[in-house]
Amino acid sequence: MTERLTLSIDAMGGDNAPQMIIEGIEASLAHLSGTKFLLFGDESKLVPLLEKHSLAATVSEIRHTKDVVTNEEKVGIALRSGRNSSMRLAIDAVGSGEASGVISAGNTGALMAMAKFVLKTLPGIDRPAIAAYYPTLRGESVMLDLGANVDCDADNLVQFAVMGEVFARNVLGLKNPSIGILNVGAENLKGNEAVKKAALILQETPLPIKFYGFVEGDDIGAGTVDVVVTDGFTGNIALKTAEGTANMFGTFLKQALLGSLMSKIGALFAHKALKEFKMRVDPRRYNGAMFLGLNGICIKSHGGADAIGFANAIHVAIELIENSFNEGIKEDYAKLSNSASHKKKAVGEE
């Protein structure tokens, strides 16, 4: 009999927790089997919800705590005083080996700080990065970092490239994903020293990485490359700009379709096409940002996610675990480090 995969859940994190959490687990079970959930949170609130969701109840175990990390709580305070919070205890379960991964829709900064403190980083990785995948004209691409690291040097960017490439292969199913570094221009002379140096390293890497070169902002949606690498400052701005533009476009489209009787009639005829469009760009399908580079699987769900969005975050966690994602990063980065060591040795002998 195969042992069940166990996921640790911060059941109190998120704008609509804990109801959204339980509903998300219930929704995920339509496509899952053999998964167990450890729910860290207030028992008095979780028990009534599980009584209404029998499927979730059969695979869930409550670990009671009343302490919660709020969205407004500062990272330093959360680290010092949040040791018994639902977020910290959920992460601890992964650190102790009781769970294979943790999911939270709570405070992003606190989650990153706690996860890094408890789980540590993988060998050779200086800083974890936030990554997410999104729709493009060519399918789907992954971008990192999306806000964990405001300032990055060339080595950090190379590490992000390795992690993004492993993610694209294992989760997006791409055999030979292409990688690009986000820059202010495609020419080699443009950009700061960090992106220029990182590009040179990736051009000479011994890994079977398909390095495209520099990409610009409009290449993100075009899907020019499968993995977009950038520092957290730029990546977060790019992400929020894309989200805001998508919301604006959706609002304009809705206003146009409901603006007159004729447009409403036209919308009825185009109902099927509009439904397909909505599904293609539905942000719930892409919910579940990954903290890559940690010695454990940690997924950040959007704070305002609904049940479908949280269910998708659960699926992302399971894919990373089942595809031995962290082992892939370890193997690739070990090859990169060994090559760099050999190159330095050869230069020294000359």
N, C-alpha and C positions, 0 to 999 in steps of 0.2 A: 504494500500500500504506500503510495507517494505521500510524503510529508507536505502538509499545507504550507503555502507561502503566507507569511504574516506581515501585515502592514500596520504601522503605528500612526494613529490619527490624532491631531490636535483638534478635539471635537468642539472647542470653544472659540477657535480662531475664525474670523470672517464677519462680514456685516450681517449675515443672516444665519449665523450659527446659534444653536446647534441643529436647528431644523434642517437647514440646507445640507449639512453634513450627513445626517441620517438618510435623507431623501436621495442624496448622491450615491451613498453606498447601496441603497436599494436599487437605484437605476443601473448601477454598474453590474449588479448580479445577473442582469439579463444576458450578459456576454461573458460572465466569469464563472469559474468553478475552481474549487480547491484553494480559496483565499480566505484568510482569517483576519479580523480587524481588532486591534487593541484601541479602545476609545478612551482618551484621557480627558476628563471633564467632570462637570457637576452631575452626580448620579441622579439627583432629584429632577433634573431637567432631561436627562438622557433616557431614563427608564420609561416615562410616558410616551416618548417618541418611538422607542423601539417596540412598545406594545402595539403601536399603530402600523409598524412596518415589520411584519413577521419574517420576511426573508433576511433583512438586515440583522434582526435579533438572533437568528440561528447561527450567524457567523461572527458575532461581535461579543467582545468582553469589555466591560466597563472597568476602568481604573479611576477611582474617585479622587478628585481634587477640586477645590473651589477657587484656587488661584488662577488668574487669567492675565496674560500680557495684552494690554490694550493697544489700539492702533496709534494712540498719541504718546505712548510710553517711550522715553529715550532709551537708546541702546544700552548705555552704561548702567542705567537703573535696572533694566530688564535682566542684564547679566548678573548683577549683584543680588537683587531681591526676588528674581523669578525662578529660583531653583525648584520650587514646588508647583510651578505653573503648568498648565496643560501642555503648553508648547515645549517647555524644557523636559518634562517627563516623557513626552512622546519621542523627543530626540534621544534621550537617555536609553530608551528601549532599543534603538538601533545601535548605539554605542556598546551596549552590553551583549548584543547578538540575539536578543529576544525577538526583534523584528528585522526584516530585510530592508525596509525603507520607511520614511516618514513623510506625511503630507500635512501641510498647514495652509490655511487661508488668512493667517494672522499677519501681524506686523513684519514687513519684509526685512528691515534692518535688524530687528531682534532675532528673527529666524536665522539669518545669515551668521550673525555674531555667535549665537548659541551653538549652531551646527558646526561652525569652524572650531569653537572651543572644545566641544565634546568629541566630534568625529575626527578632527585634524584634517590635514590635506594629504593627498596621495604623494608618493615619492616623486620628487622632481617638480612638483607643482607648488609655486610660491603663493598664488592667490586663487581661490575659487572664482568662478564666473557664473553669471546668470545667463542662461540661454533659453530661447524659445523658438519654435518653428511657426511659420505663417504662410498664407497662400501667396503665390506669384503667378505670373502669366504662363510659366512653364511647369507649375505643379506646386511644390513646397520647398522652402529653404529654411535654414537655421541661422540665427544671428546671435553673437555673443561678443562682448559682455553688454548687458542691458542695464547696468547700474551698480554693480558691486564694487567696481574699481574705477574711481574718477581719473586717477593718473596711472598710466601704464608705460613700462619700458618695452624694448624690443623683445626681450625674453618672455615677458608676460603675453604679448601678442602671439608669439610662436606657440606658447603653451595653449592659448585659446584655440589656435588653428588645429593643433593636434586633437584636442578634446572635441571640437566641432566636427572634425573629419570622422572621428570614431562614432559620434552620435549620428551623423548622416548615414553612415554605413549600417549601423545596427538598428536604428529606429526608423529612419526614412527608407531603408532598404536600397540605398544607392551603392552600386558596386565600386565606382570610382568617382566620388564626389569632387567637384571643383571648389577651390577656395580662393576668396578674394579679400583684400584688405581695404576697408572703407577709407577713402581719401578725398581730398579736394580736387583731384584730377587724376586722369589715368596715366599721365606722363611720369616717367621715373624720377624726374627732377623735382616734382611737386611733393608737398607734405613735410612733416617734421622728421627729425632724425630717428625717432622710434619706429615709424612706419617704414622708412627707407631701409633701416637695418634689418627689421623683421622680414621685409621682402627679400633681401639678399640671402638671409638664412634659409627661408623657405624655397628659394630657387635652387639652393645647393643641398637640400636635405636628402638623406639616403632613404627616407621613407617613400613609399609609393603614393606620394601626395600630388594631386593634380593642381598645381598652383597657377591660377589665372593671372594674377597681378593685382593692380589697384582697380577698385570699382568706385563709382560715384553714387550719390543718393538715389538717382533715378534707376540705377541698376538693381536696387533692392526689390522693388515691385516687379521689375522686368524678369527677375529670376536669372540674371546673367551668370551668377554662380550659385552653387548649392549651399555654401557656407560663407557668411559675411562676418569678418573679424574686425573688431573695433574696440576702443577703450570704453569704459562704462559711462563716461560723461557724454560722449557722442552717441553711443548706442541708446541710452535712455531718451535723449532728445529725439532721435530718429523714431524710436518706438512710439513715444507720446504724440509726435507729429503725425505719424501714420494713423494712429487710433483716432485722433481728432479729425483728420481729413476724412476718414471712413465714416465717422458719425455725421459730419457735415454733409457728405454726399448722400448718406441714407436719408437725412432730414429733407434735403432738397428734392430727392426722388419722391418721397412720400408726399410732399407739398404739391409737386407737379401732378402726381397721379390723382390727388384728391381736389385739385384746383377747380375743376369744372365738371359738368355732367358728362361731356364727351370724353374727358380724360378718365373718369371713373369707369365708363363703358369700355374704354380701351384697356384699362387695368384688368377688367374681368376677362377679356379675351387673352390677355397676356399672363394670366394667373399662373399657369404652369411654369413659364419661363422665369417669372419673378420669384417663384418658390425655389427654383433651382439656383437662381442668383443669390437669394438670401442664405440658402444652405451653404453655398460655396464660400461666402464671406462671414459666416456665423462665427463670432469670436469664441463661442463656447467649444467649438471643435478644436481650437488651438489653446485652450486653457491648460495650464500646467507648465510653469517655467521651471527649468532644472538648475540646481546649484551644482555645476560641474567642477570637478577637481577635489571634492571632499572624499574622505575614506568611508563612504556610505551614501546611499541614495536619499536625497532630500528634494522634495517637490514643493514649489510654492504655487498654490492656487490663487487666482485673482480674488481679492477680498469681497468683491461684489458678485461673485459667481453664483449661479443657481445650481440646482441638482444635476442638470446635464453637464454643466461645465465642471463641476467637482468630480463627476463620474469619469470625465475625460482625463482629469489629473490623476485619478487612480490608475487608469489604463496606461498612462505615460510611465508611472512608477513601475508597474509590472513589466512593461516592455524593457525598461532599462535593467531591471533585475534579471529577467529571463535571458537577456542577451549578454549577460556578464559584462556590462558596459565598463565598469571600473577596471576590470582585468584588461580590456582592450586599451585603455588609456595607459595603464602601467607598461604594457608590452611596447606600445609605440613610443612612449617617451623614453623608455630604457634604450631603445635602438637609437633614438636621436641623441641622447646623452653620450652613449658609447662612441658614436660617430664623431661628435664634437671633441671628445677626449683623444681619440686617435689622431684627429686633425691637428690638435694642439701639440701632441707628442711629435708628430712628423715635422711640424714647423720648427720645434725646438731642436730636433736632431739635425736639421739643415743648418 
